[in-house]
Amino acid sequence: MIDVENYVINRVKQEIETEDITARIYSSHQRSPSEFPCVMIYESSNSTYEETRTDGVERHAEVRYSIEVCTNDKQGKKENAKRIANIVDRAMQGMGFYRASRYYSFGTNESSIVVALMTYRGLVGESPSGEENDYTVYRR
């Protein structure tokens, strides 16, 4: 199985850090995050791309990532969520993923938390260089 989840999470984390933003990064959904702002990023789907499977070996995988950006600022929380979401978007598209959706919601306490929810998709294959943790993402 082609597993790029840690690679993707680390690339997004690096992009956020280059913008000098302090945000807690979670690799799974958190019902009640302990720190804000936070970014929850996790692979929500990974399936073999049958067209390139040869001799029983997976050559490519179709993957989908779910990303939640949560903020609870007293003022400007939606703007802050948008700013962080744009950084995440730049990182994901920079890797070759495309955004399938982006919308805003409110956490369980509608007056205190804004959540930017995004999904990204891509077709992932191991890099031709053969280097570990080096992948190619193909837009579909």
DSSP file with accessible surface (Angstrom, degrees, kcal/mol):
  #  RESIDUE AA STRUCTURE BP1 BP2  ACC     N-H-->O    O-->H-N    N-H-->O    O-->H-N    TCO  KAPPA ALPHA  PHI   PSI    X-CA   Y-CA   Z-CA
    1    1 A M              0   0  163      0, 0.0     2,-0.7     0, 0.0    60,-0.1   0.000 360.0 360.0 360.0 135.1    0.0    0.0    0.0
    2    2 A I        -     0   0    5    122,-0.1     2,-0.6    58,-0.1   122,-0.1  -0.749 360.0-173.1 -82.1 118.7    1.2    3.4   -0.9
    3    3 A D        +     0   0   80     -2,-0.7     4,-0.1     1,-0.1     3,-0.1  -0.932  22.8 153.6-121.9 107.2    1.1    5.4    2.4
    4    4 A V     >  +     0   0    3     -2,-0.6     4,-2.7     1,-0.1     5,-0.2   0.294  39.4 109.2-113.6   8.1    1.8    9.1    2.1
    5    5 A E  H  > S+     0   0   46      1,-0.2     4,-2.7     2,-0.2     5,-0.2   0.915  81.5  44.4 -57.8 -49.4   -0.1   10.4    5.1
    6    6 A N  H  > S+     0   0  110      1,-0.2     4,-2.6     2,-0.2    -1,-0.2   0.903 112.9  53.3 -63.5 -38.4    2.9   11.3    7.3
    7    7 A Y  H  > S+     0   0   41      2,-0.2     4,-2.1     1,-0.2    -2,-0.2   0.943 111.9  44.9 -58.1 -48.3    4.6   12.9    4.3
    8    8 A V  H  X S+     0   0    0     -4,-2.7     4,-2.4     2,-0.2     5,-0.2   0.936 113.1  49.5 -64.5 -47.5    1.6   15.1    3.6
    9    9 A I  H  X S+     0   0   13     -4,-2.7     4,-2.7    -5,-0.2    -1,-0.2   0.930 111.5  49.4 -59.0 -44.6    1.1   16.1    7.3
   10   10 A N  H  X S+     0   0   85     -4,-2.6     4,-2.5    -5,-0.2    -1,-0.2   0.896 110.0  50.8 -64.8 -38.7    4.7   17.1    7.6
   11   11 A R  H  X S+     0   0   88     -4,-2.1     4,-2.0    -5,-0.2    -1,-0.2   0.917 112.4  46.4 -65.5 -41.4    4.7   19.2    4.4
   12   12 A V  H  X S+     0   0    1     -4,-2.4     4,-2.3     2,-0.2    -2,-0.2   0.937 111.9  51.3 -65.7 -43.9    1.6   21.1    5.6
   13   13 A K  H  X S+     0   0   88     -4,-2.7     4,-2.5    -5,-0.2    -2,-0.2   0.922 109.3  50.4 -59.1 -44.0    3.1   21.5    9.1
   14   14 A Q  H  X S+     0   0  109     -4,-2.5     4,-2.0     1,-0.2    -1,-0.2   0.903 109.2  51.3 -61.4 -41.0    6.3   23.0    7.5
   15   15 A E  H  X S+     0   0   54     -4,-2.0     4,-0.8     2,-0.2    -1,-0.2   0.911 110.7  48.2 -64.4 -41.1    4.3   25.4    5.4
   16   16 A I  H ><>S+     0   0    3     -4,-2.3     5,-1.3     1,-0.2     3,-0.9   0.927 111.0  51.2 -64.6 -42.3    2.4   26.6    8.5
   17   17 A E  H ><5S+     0   0  112     -4,-2.5     3,-1.8     1,-0.2    -1,-0.2   0.848 101.9  60.1 -65.9 -33.2    5.6   27.1   10.4
   18   18 A T  H 3<5S+     0   0   99     -4,-2.0    -1,-0.2     1,-0.3    -2,-0.2   0.765 101.2  55.8 -66.9 -21.6    7.2   29.1    7.7
   19   19 A E  T <<5S-     0   0   87     -3,-0.9    -1,-0.3    -4,-0.8    -2,-0.2   0.290 115.8-118.6 -89.8   7.3    4.4   31.6    8.1
   20   20 A D  T < 5 +     0   0  147     -3,-1.8     2,-0.5     1,-0.2    -3,-0.2   0.875  63.4 148.1  58.2  40.7    5.3   32.0   11.8
   21   21 A I      < -     0   0   17     -5,-1.3     2,-0.8     2,-0.1    -1,-0.2  -0.916  43.4-143.9-106.3 132.2    1.9   30.7   12.9
   22   22 A T        +     0   0  128     -2,-0.5     2,-0.4    -3,-0.1    -5,-0.0  -0.860  39.1 151.0 -95.9 107.9    1.6   28.7   16.1
   23   23 A A        -     0   0   20     -2,-0.8     2,-0.4   -10,-0.1    15,-0.2  -0.999  46.6-120.0-138.8 138.2   -1.1   26.1   15.5
   24   24 A R  E     -a   38   0A 109     13,-2.2    15,-2.8    -2,-0.4     2,-0.5  -0.633  28.1-149.2 -75.8 130.5   -1.5   22.6   17.0
   25   25 A I  E     -a   39   0A  32     -2,-0.4     2,-0.4    13,-0.2    15,-0.2  -0.918  13.4-171.9-107.0 125.0   -1.4   20.0   14.2
   26   26 A Y  E     -a   40   0A  15     13,-3.1    15,-2.6    -2,-0.5     4,-0.1  -0.918  20.7-151.3-113.0 143.9   -3.4   16.8   14.8
   27   27 A S  S    S+     0   0   71     -2,-0.4     2,-0.3    13,-0.2    16,-0.2   0.185  82.0  34.8 -98.9  17.3   -3.2   13.7   12.5
   28   28 A S  S    S-     0   0   54     14,-0.1     2,-0.2     0, 0.0    13,-0.1  -0.964 100.4 -75.7-156.2 167.1   -6.8   12.7   13.3
   29   29 A H        -     0   0   97     -2,-0.3     2,-0.5    11,-0.1    -2,-0.1  -0.487  41.6-158.1 -68.7 135.6  -10.2   14.3   14.0
   30   30 A Q        -     0   0   61     -2,-0.2    10,-0.0     1,-0.1    -4,-0.0  -0.979   9.9-159.2-117.1 119.8  -10.4   15.7   17.5
   31   31 A R  S    S+     0   0  209     -2,-0.5    -1,-0.1     1,-0.3    -2,-0.0   0.899  92.5  17.6 -64.5 -40.7  -13.9   16.1   18.9
   32   32 A S  S    S-     0   0   96     76,-0.0    -1,-0.3     0, 0.0     0, 0.0  -0.739  84.9-152.3-132.7  84.3  -12.8   18.7   21.5
   33   33 A P        -     0   0   21      0, 0.0     3,-0.1     0, 0.0     5,-0.0  -0.256   6.0-148.5 -57.9 145.1   -9.3   20.1   20.6
   34   34 A S  S    S+     0   0   93      1,-0.1     2,-0.3     0, 0.0     4,-0.0   0.636  77.7  41.0 -89.9 -16.8   -7.3   21.2   23.6
   35   35 A E  S    S-     0   0  104    -11,-0.0    -1,-0.1     0, 0.0   -11,-0.1  -0.985  80.7-115.3-134.8 147.3   -5.5   24.0   21.8
   36   36 A F  S    S+     0   0   55     -2,-0.3     2,-0.2     1,-0.1    35,-0.1  -0.963  85.9  35.0-132.6 151.0   -6.4   26.7   19.2
   37   37 A P  S    S+     0   0   21      0, 0.0   -13,-2.2     0, 0.0     2,-0.3   0.662  84.7 166.0 -67.5 159.4   -5.9   27.4   16.5
   38   38 A C  E     -aB  24  70A   1     32,-2.2    32,-2.7   -15,-0.2     2,-0.4  -0.968  30.6-149.0-142.2 157.4   -5.5   23.9   15.3
   39   39 A V  E     -aB  25  69A   0    -15,-2.8   -13,-3.1    -2,-0.3     2,-0.6  -0.997   7.9-163.5-127.1 122.9   -5.3   22.0   12.1
   40   40 A M  E     +aB  26  68A   2     28,-3.0    28,-2.6    -2,-0.4     2,-0.4  -0.950  16.4 174.1-105.7 119.9   -6.6   18.4   11.9
   41   41 A I  E     + B   0  67A   0    -15,-2.6     2,-0.3    -2,-0.6    26,-0.2  -0.995   6.9 153.4-131.8 125.7   -5.4   16.6    8.8
   42   42 A Y  E     - B   0  66A  51     24,-2.2    24,-2.7    -2,-0.4     2,-0.6  -0.997  47.6-106.6-152.9 149.6   -5.9   13.0    8.0
   43   43 A E  E     + B   0  65A  36     -2,-0.3    22,-0.3    22,-0.2     3,-0.1  -0.680  32.2 179.6 -77.4 117.3   -6.2   10.6    5.1
   44   44 A S  E     +     0   0A  56     20,-2.2     2,-0.3    -2,-0.6    21,-0.2   0.594  66.8  20.2 -98.1 -10.4   -9.9    9.8    4.8
   45   45 A S  E     + B   0  64A  55     19,-1.4    19,-2.1     2,-0.0     2,-0.3  -0.969  53.3 171.2-158.0 140.1   -9.5    7.5    1.8
   46   46 A N  E     + B   0  63A  37     -2,-0.3     2,-0.3    17,-0.2    17,-0.2  -0.870  16.7 163.7-150.2 111.8   -6.8    5.4    0.1
   47   47 A S  E     - B   0  62A  53     15,-2.3    15,-3.0    -2,-0.3     2,-0.1  -0.978  41.1 -99.4-134.7 149.8   -7.6    3.0   -2.7
   48   48 A T  E     - B   0  61A  45     -2,-0.3     2,-1.0    13,-0.2    13,-0.2  -0.388  28.8-130.6 -64.6 135.2   -5.6    1.2   -5.3
   49   49 A Y    >   -     0   0   41     11,-2.3     3,-1.4     1,-0.2     4,-0.4  -0.796  22.4-161.4 -86.8 101.4   -5.7    2.7   -8.8
   50   50 A E  G >  S+     0   0  115     -2,-1.0     3,-1.1     1,-0.3    -1,-0.2   0.775  77.4  70.5 -60.9 -30.4   -6.5   -0.4  -10.7
   51   51 A E  G 3  S+     0   0  142      1,-0.3    -1,-0.3    -3,-0.1    -2,-0.0   0.741 107.9  35.7 -63.1 -23.9   -5.5    0.9  -14.1
   52   52 A T  G <  S+     0   0   41     -3,-1.4     2,-0.4     8,-0.1    -1,-0.3   0.368  85.5 119.4-111.8   6.2   -1.8    0.8  -13.2
   53   53 A R    <   -     0   0  115     -3,-1.1     2,-0.4    -4,-0.4     5,-0.2  -0.569  41.2-177.9 -73.7 126.3   -1.7   -2.3  -10.9
   54   54 A T  B >   -F   57   0B  64      3,-1.8     3,-2.5    -2,-0.4    -2,-0.0  -0.990  59.8  -6.5-131.4 137.9    0.7   -4.9  -12.4
   55   55 A D  T 3  S-     0   0  160     -2,-0.4    -1,-0.1     1,-0.3     3,-0.1   0.842 127.8 -57.8  51.3  36.4    1.5   -8.3  -11.2
   56   56 A G  T 3  S+     0   0   53      1,-0.2     2,-0.5    -3,-0.1    -1,-0.3   0.590 110.1 125.5  75.1   9.1   -0.5   -7.7   -8.1
   57   57 A V  B <   -F   54   0B  66     -3,-2.5    -3,-1.8    -5,-0.1     2,-0.4  -0.890  60.8-128.8-107.9 130.4    1.6   -4.7   -7.2
   58   58 A E        +     0   0   32     -2,-0.5    -5,-0.1    -5,-0.2     3,-0.1  -0.603  28.3 173.1 -74.6 125.7    0.0   -1.3   -6.5
   59   59 A R        +     0   0  110     -2,-0.4    67,-0.7   -10,-0.3     2,-0.3   0.672  67.3  17.0-103.1 -28.7    1.7    1.4   -8.5
   60   60 A H  E     - C   0 125A  37    -11,-0.3   -11,-2.3    65,-0.2     2,-0.4  -0.979  62.8-155.0-143.1 154.7   -0.6    4.3   -7.7
   61   61 A A  E     -BC  48 124A   0     63,-2.6    63,-3.4    -2,-0.3     2,-0.6  -0.992  16.5-134.6-132.7 139.6   -3.2    5.1   -5.1
   62   62 A E  E     -BC  47 123A  59    -15,-3.0   -15,-2.3    -2,-0.4     2,-0.3  -0.844  36.5-175.0 -88.7 122.4   -6.2    7.5   -5.2
   63   63 A V  E     -BC  46 122A   4     59,-2.8    59,-1.8    -2,-0.6     2,-0.4  -0.883  19.1-164.2-124.2 153.5   -6.2    9.4   -1.9
   64   64 A R  E     -BC  45 121A  80    -19,-2.1   -20,-2.2    -2,-0.3   -19,-1.4  -1.000   8.5-158.3-134.2 136.3   -8.4   11.9   -0.2
   65   65 A Y  E     -BC  43 120A   0     55,-2.7    55,-2.1    -2,-0.4     2,-0.5  -0.940   4.0-154.1-117.0 137.4   -7.5   14.1    2.7
   66   66 A S  E     -BC  42 119A  22    -24,-2.7   -24,-2.2    -2,-0.4     2,-0.4  -0.923  16.3-174.0-106.2 133.1   -9.9   15.8    5.1
   67   67 A I  E     -BC  41 118A   1     51,-2.8    51,-2.9    -2,-0.5     2,-0.5  -0.998   8.8-171.2-133.4 131.8   -8.6   18.9    6.8
   68   68 A E  E     -BC  40 117A  18    -28,-2.6   -28,-3.0    -2,-0.4     2,-0.6  -0.992   4.6-165.2-123.7 124.3  -10.2   21.0    9.5
   69   69 A V  E     -BC  39 116A   0     47,-2.6    47,-2.7    -2,-0.5     2,-0.4  -0.954  14.6-169.9-108.5 119.6   -8.9   24.4   10.6
   70   70 A C  E     +BC  38 115A   4    -32,-2.7   -32,-2.2    -2,-0.6     2,-0.3  -0.932   9.4 173.3-117.3 132.6  -10.4   25.5   13.9
   71   71 A T  E     - C   0 114A   0     43,-2.2    43,-2.4    -2,-0.4     6,-0.1  -0.965  18.0-177.4-133.3 153.0  -10.1   28.9   15.6
   72   72 A N        +     0   0   70     -2,-0.3    41,-0.1    41,-0.2     5,-0.1  -0.010  27.5 154.7-137.4  31.6  -11.7   30.4   18.6
   73   73 A D        -     0   0   50      1,-0.1     4,-0.3    41,-0.1     3,-0.1  -0.215  51.2-124.5 -59.8 150.9  -10.4   33.9   18.6
   74   74 A K  S    S+     0   0  205      1,-0.2     2,-0.3     2,-0.1    -1,-0.1   0.902  96.4  13.9 -63.4 -40.9  -12.5   36.5   20.4
   75   75 A Q  S    S+     0   0  179      1,-0.1    -1,-0.2     2,-0.1    -3,-0.1  -0.984 128.2  20.0-134.8 146.6  -12.6   38.6   17.2
   76   76 A G     >  +     0   0   36     -2,-0.3     4,-2.4    -3,-0.1     5,-0.2   0.743  69.0 144.9  74.0  23.7  -11.7   37.8   13.7
   77   77 A K  H  > S+     0   0   44     -4,-0.3     4,-2.4     1,-0.2     5,-0.2   0.898  72.0  48.0 -65.6 -37.3  -11.9   34.0   14.1
   78   78 A K  H  > S+     0   0   92      2,-0.2     4,-2.6     1,-0.2    -1,-0.2   0.927 111.9  50.1 -68.8 -40.2  -13.3   33.4   10.6
   79   79 A E  H  > S+     0   0  123      2,-0.2     4,-2.3     1,-0.2    -2,-0.2   0.899 111.7  48.5 -62.6 -40.5  -10.6   35.6    9.1
   80   80 A N  H  X S+     0   0   25     -4,-2.4     4,-2.4     2,-0.2     5,-0.2   0.910 110.7  50.6 -66.4 -41.2   -7.9   33.7   11.0
   81   81 A A  H  X S+     0   0    0     -4,-2.4     4,-2.8     1,-0.2    -2,-0.2   0.921 111.5  49.1 -61.6 -41.9   -9.4   30.4    9.9
   82   82 A K  H  X S+     0   0   88     -4,-2.6     4,-2.5     2,-0.2    -2,-0.2   0.906 109.4  52.0 -62.8 -43.1   -9.3   31.6    6.3
   83   83 A R  H  X S+     0   0  129     -4,-2.3     4,-1.5     2,-0.2    -2,-0.2   0.945 114.1  41.8 -61.1 -46.5   -5.7   32.7    6.6
   84   84 A I  H  X S+     0   0    1     -4,-2.4     4,-2.5     1,-0.2    -2,-0.2   0.914 112.9  54.5 -68.0 -39.8   -4.6   29.3    7.9
   85   85 A A  H  X S+     0   0    0     -4,-2.8     4,-2.8    -5,-0.2    -1,-0.2   0.888 105.8  52.9 -61.4 -37.6   -6.8   27.5    5.4
   86   86 A N  H  X S+     0   0   82     -4,-2.5     4,-2.2     2,-0.2    -1,-0.2   0.873 108.5  49.8 -66.3 -35.2   -5.1   29.5    2.6
   87   87 A I  H  X S+     0   0    7     -4,-1.5     4,-2.1     2,-0.2    -2,-0.2   0.933 112.2  47.6 -66.6 -44.5   -1.7   28.4    3.9
   88   88 A V  H  X S+     0   0    0     -4,-2.5     4,-2.9     1,-0.2     5,-0.2   0.928 110.9  52.3 -61.0 -43.5   -2.9   24.8    4.0
   89   89 A D  H  X S+     0   0   25     -4,-2.8     4,-3.0     1,-0.2     5,-0.3   0.919 107.5  51.2 -60.0 -44.2   -4.3   25.1    0.5
   90   90 A R  H  X S+     0   0  110     -4,-2.2     4,-2.0     1,-0.2    -1,-0.2   0.920 112.2  47.2 -60.6 -41.2   -1.0   26.4   -0.8
   91   91 A A  H  X S+     0   0    6     -4,-2.1     4,-1.2     2,-0.2    -2,-0.2   0.935 114.4  45.6 -66.1 -45.9    0.8   23.5    0.7
   92   92 A M  H  X>S+     0   0    0     -4,-2.9     5,-2.1     1,-0.2     4,-0.5   0.935 116.3  44.0 -66.1 -45.8   -1.6   20.9   -0.6
   93   93 A Q  H ><5S+     0   0   60     -4,-3.0     3,-0.9     1,-0.2    -1,-0.2   0.855 108.0  60.5 -69.2 -30.1   -1.8   22.3   -4.1
   94   94 A G  H 3<5S+     0   0   60     -4,-2.0    -1,-0.2    -5,-0.3    -2,-0.2   0.808 104.1  50.2 -64.0 -28.9    2.0   22.7   -4.1
   95   95 A M  H 3<5S-     0   0   17     -4,-1.2    42,-0.4    -3,-0.5    -1,-0.3   0.593 128.5-100.0 -81.7 -14.3    2.3   19.0   -3.6
   96   96 A G  T <<5S+     0   0   12     -3,-0.9    -3,-0.2    -4,-0.5    27,-0.2   0.411  78.9 132.1 110.9  -1.8   -0.1   18.4   -6.6
   97   97 A F      < -     0   0    0     -5,-2.1     2,-0.4    -6,-0.2    -1,-0.3  -0.434  46.1-139.7 -76.4 156.8   -3.4   17.8   -4.8
   98   98 A Y  E     -D  121   0A  59     23,-2.4    23,-2.4    -2,-0.1     2,-0.5  -0.933  18.6-113.0-119.2 146.6   -6.5   19.6   -5.8
   99   99 A R  E     -D  120   0A  99     -2,-0.4    21,-0.3    21,-0.2     3,-0.1  -0.634  27.0-177.6 -78.5 122.2   -9.1   21.0   -3.5
  100  100 A A  E     -     0   0A  45     19,-2.6     2,-0.3    -2,-0.5    20,-0.2   0.785  68.2  -8.7 -87.5 -31.2  -12.4   19.1   -3.9
  101  101 A S  E     -D  119   0A  40     18,-1.5    18,-1.9     2,-0.0    -1,-0.3  -0.991  50.2-173.4-161.9 159.1  -14.3   21.3   -1.4
  102  102 A R  E     +D  118   0A  64     -2,-0.3     2,-0.3    16,-0.2    16,-0.2  -0.893  22.0 149.1-156.0 127.2  -14.0   24.0    1.2
  103  103 A Y  E     -D  117   0A 130     14,-2.4    14,-3.2    -2,-0.3     2,-0.4  -0.958  35.6-116.7-152.7 168.9  -16.7   25.3    3.5
  104  104 A Y  E     +D  116   0A  65     -2,-0.3     2,-0.3    12,-0.2    12,-0.2  -0.861  30.9 164.1-115.3 147.2  -17.2   26.8    6.9
  105  105 A S  E     -D  115   0A  51     10,-2.7    10,-2.7    -2,-0.4     2,-0.4  -0.827  31.7-111.5-143.9-179.4  -19.0   25.5    9.9
  106  106 A F  E     -D  114   0A 113     -2,-0.3     8,-0.2     8,-0.2     4,-0.2  -0.934  28.4-119.8-121.7 147.1  -19.2   26.2   13.6
  107  107 A G        -     0   0   21      6,-1.4    -1,-0.1    -2,-0.4     3,-0.1   0.119  52.2 -72.9 -68.8-168.1  -18.1   23.9   16.4
  108  108 A T  S    S+     0   0  128      1,-0.2     2,-0.8     2,-0.1    -1,-0.1   0.823 132.3  51.8 -62.6 -29.4  -20.3   22.5   19.0
  109  109 A N  S >> S-     0   0   85      1,-0.1     3,-2.5     2,-0.0     4,-1.3  -0.850  79.2-162.4-108.4  94.9  -20.5   25.9   20.7
  110  110 A E  T 34 S+     0   0  139     -2,-0.8    -1,-0.1     1,-0.3    -3,-0.1   0.699  83.0  57.9 -55.7 -21.3  -21.5   28.1   17.7
  111  111 A S  T 34 S+     0   0   90      1,-0.1    -1,-0.3    -3,-0.1     3,-0.1   0.641 113.8  33.4 -85.9 -10.2  -20.5   31.3   19.4
  112  112 A S  T <4 S+     0   0   40     -3,-2.5     2,-0.4     1,-0.2    -2,-0.2   0.679 106.7  54.7-121.2 -18.4  -16.9   30.4   20.1
  113  113 A I     <  -     0   0   25     -4,-1.3    -6,-1.4   -41,-0.1     2,-0.4  -0.968  48.9-168.2-129.3 132.4  -15.4   28.1   17.3
  114  114 A V  E     -CD  71 106A   5    -43,-2.4   -43,-2.2    -2,-0.4     2,-0.5  -0.948  12.2-163.3-111.4 137.5  -15.1   28.5   13.5
  115  115 A V  E     -CD  70 105A  12    -10,-2.7   -10,-2.7    -2,-0.4     2,-0.6  -0.984  10.4-159.1-125.2 123.8  -14.1   25.5   11.4
  116  116 A A  E     -CD  69 104A   0    -47,-2.7   -47,-2.6    -2,-0.5     2,-0.5  -0.921  18.0-162.1 -96.6 118.4  -12.9   25.6    7.8
  117  117 A L  E     +CD  68 103A  33    -14,-3.2   -14,-2.4    -2,-0.6     2,-0.3  -0.913  14.2 171.7-106.9 129.4  -13.4   22.2    6.4
  118  118 A M  E     -CD  67 102A   2    -51,-2.9   -51,-2.8    -2,-0.5     2,-0.4  -0.965  17.8-160.3-135.8 149.3  -11.6   21.2    3.2
  119  119 A T  E     -CD  66 101A  25    -18,-1.9   -19,-2.6    -2,-0.3   -18,-1.5  -0.985   9.1-169.0-128.3 144.4  -11.1   18.0    1.2
  120  120 A Y  E     -CD  65  99A   0    -55,-2.1   -55,-2.7    -2,-0.4     2,-0.3  -0.961   1.7-164.4-130.7 148.1   -8.3   17.3   -1.3
  121  121 A R  E     +CD  64  98A  93    -23,-2.4   -23,-2.4    -2,-0.3     2,-0.3  -0.923  15.5 151.0-130.8 156.5   -7.8   14.5   -3.8
  122  122 A G  E     -C   63   0A   6    -59,-1.8   -59,-2.8    -2,-0.3     2,-0.6  -0.964  42.9-114.3-173.3 162.0   -5.0   13.2   -5.8
  123  123 A L  E     -CE  62 138A  15     15,-2.0    15,-3.6    -2,-0.3     2,-0.4  -0.949  39.7-160.0-105.5 119.7   -3.5   10.2   -7.5
  124  124 A V  E     +CE  61 137A   0    -63,-3.4   -63,-2.6    -2,-0.6     2,-0.3  -0.859  15.8 171.6-111.3 136.5   -0.2    9.3   -5.8
  125  125 A G  E     -CE  60 136A   0     11,-2.6    11,-3.0    -2,-0.4   -65,-0.2  -0.961  41.4 -93.9-135.2 154.6    2.7    7.2   -7.0
  126  126 A E  E     - E   0 135A 134    -67,-0.7     9,-0.2    -2,-0.3     6,-0.1  -0.371  55.0 -96.0 -64.2 147.8    6.1    6.5   -5.7
  127  127 A S    >   -     0   0   16      7,-2.0     3,-1.7     4,-0.3    -1,-0.1  -0.351  20.9-127.1 -67.6 144.2    8.7    8.9   -7.1
  128  128 A P  T 3  S+     0   0  117      0, 0.0    -1,-0.1     0, 0.0    -2,-0.1   0.756 107.8  68.4 -60.5 -22.1   10.7    7.7  -10.1
  129  129 A S  T 3  S-     0   0   69      1,-0.1     3,-0.1     2,-0.1     6,-0.1   0.728 100.3-135.4 -70.3 -20.5   13.9    8.6   -8.1
  130  130 A G    <   +     0   0   65     -3,-1.7     2,-0.1     1,-0.3    -1,-0.1   0.491  51.6 149.6  79.4   0.7   13.1    5.7   -5.7
  131  131 A E    >   -     0   0  134      1,-0.1     3,-1.1     2,-0.1    -4,-0.3  -0.460  52.9-112.2 -69.0 137.7   13.9    7.9   -2.7
  132  132 A E  T 3  S+     0   0  169      1,-0.3     3,-0.1    -2,-0.1    -1,-0.1  -0.440 102.5  19.9 -67.5 143.7   11.9    7.1    0.4
  133  133 A N  T 3  S+     0   0   95      1,-0.2     2,-0.4    -2,-0.1    -1,-0.3   0.803  97.6 115.3  63.2  31.1    9.4    9.8    1.3
  134  134 A D    <   +     0   0   56     -3,-1.1    -7,-2.0    -7,-0.1     2,-0.3  -0.971  41.1 168.1-129.0 115.0    9.5   11.2   -2.2
  135  135 A Y  E     -E  126   0A  43     -2,-0.4     2,-0.5    -9,-0.2    -9,-0.2  -0.865  30.4-135.2-128.7 158.7    6.2   10.9   -4.0
  136  136 A T  E     -E  125   0A  39    -11,-3.0   -11,-2.6    -2,-0.3     2,-0.5  -0.961  15.3-157.8-113.8 131.7    4.5   12.2   -7.1
  137  137 A V  E     -E  124   0A  22     -2,-0.5     2,-0.5   -42,-0.4   -13,-0.2  -0.955   6.6-159.6-110.7 126.4    1.0   13.5   -7.0
  138  138 A Y  E     -E  123   0A  93    -15,-3.6   -15,-2.0    -2,-0.5     2,-0.2  -0.913  15.9-130.7-106.4 126.1   -0.9   13.5  -10.3
  139  139 A R              0   0  135     -2,-0.5   -17,-0.1   -17,-0.2   -42,-0.1  -0.522 360.0 360.0 -71.0 141.1   -4.0   15.7  -10.7
  140  140 A R              0   0  142     -2,-0.2   -19,-0.1   -19,-0.1    -1,-0.0  -0.876 360.0 360.0-116.9 360.0   -6.9   13.8  -12.1
